[in-house]
Amino acid sequence: MLQRVSPENVPAFGTFWSALFGWPLPWDWTDSQAPIYAAPDLGTDCFIVDDSGYDYALAGALSNLEVRYGLRQADSQTASASAGLGSYTSDDLWL
């Protein structure tokens, strides 16, 4: 049985697996809008995001509005700037 992680205890970085699509990302892309479960059998700092009820269409629309009205930068700039990871090109591979 997986144990649910409270939103305030979700780390900024880790391996977050999508329960819906099966792909991982190094951060919680839902901003704690979906239930997150610790998955210690998958490794240290591994989590499963129950994104089955997450509205991807709405999240994309809101994101576009935020960028349009200057409330935040576009995703590629935000991800590298906020994480302090520098800049990457489309040919780079993040592991």
ZISULZI-V267806 format. One record per residue. N is the residue number from 0. RES is the residue in one small letter. SS is DSSP state (A for helix, B for strand, O for the rest). OMEGA is omega in whole degrees, -180 to 180 (999 if undefined). BURIAL is I if it has 9 or more other C-alpha atoms within 8 Angstrom, else O. Layout:
BEGIN
N:RES:SS:OMEGA:BURIAL, N:RES:SS:OMEGA:BURIAL
END
This chain:
BEGIN
0:m:O:178:O, 1:l:O:180:O, 2:q:B:-180:O, 3:r:B:179:O, 4:v:B:179:I, 5:s:O:-176:O, 6:p:A:-179:O, 7:e:A:179:O, 8:n:A:178:O, 9:v:O:-179:I, 10:p:O:179:O, 11:a:O:-178:O, 12:f:O:180:O, 13:g:O:174:I, 14:t:B:-176:I, 15:f:B:-178:I, 16:w:B:175:I, 17:s:B:176:I, 18:a:O:-177:I, 19:l:O:-174:O, 20:f:O:177:O, 21:g:O:179:O, 22:w:O:178:O, 23:p:B:171:O, 24:l:B:-177:I, 25:p:O:177:O, 26:w:O:178:I, 27:d:O:-177:I, 28:w:O:-180:O, 29:t:O:-177:O, 30:d:O:179:O, 31:s:O:175:I, 32:q:O:178:O, 33:a:O:178:I, 34:p:B:-180:I, 35:i:B:-177:I, 36:y:B:175:I, 37:a:B:-180:I, 38:a:O:-176:I, 39:p:A:178:I, 40:d:A:179:O, 41:l:A:180:O, 42:g:O:179:O, 43:t:O:179:O, 44:d:O:176:I, 45:c:B:-176:I, 46:f:B:173:I, 47:i:B:180:I, 48:v:B:177:I, 49:d:B:-176:I, 50:d:A:-179:I, 51:s:A:178:O, 52:g:A:-179:O, 53:y:O:-178:O, 54:d:O:-178:O, 55:y:A:180:O, 56:a:A:179:O, 57:l:A:179:O, 58:a:A:178:O, 59:g:A:179:O, 60:a:A:179:O, 61:l:A:179:O, 62:s:A:179:O, 63:n:A:178:O, 64:l:A:179:O, 65:e:A:178:I, 66:v:A:-178:I, 67:r:A:-177:O, 68:y:O:173:O, 69:g:O:179:O, 70:l:O:174:O, 71:r:O:179:O, 72:q:O:176:O, 73:a:O:-172:O, 74:d:A:-176:O, 75:s:A:178:O, 76:q:A:-178:O, 77:t:A:-177:I, 78:a:A:-178:O, 79:s:A:-179:I, 80:a:A:-177:I, 81:s:A:-179:O, 82:a:A:-178:O, 83:g:O:-175:O, 84:l:O:-178:O, 85:g:O:-179:O, 86:s:O:-179:O, 87:y:O:176:O, 88:t:O:-179:O, 89:s:O:180:O, 90:d:O:-180:O, 91:d:O:179:O, 92:l:O:180:O, 93:w:O:180:O, 94:l:O:999:O
END
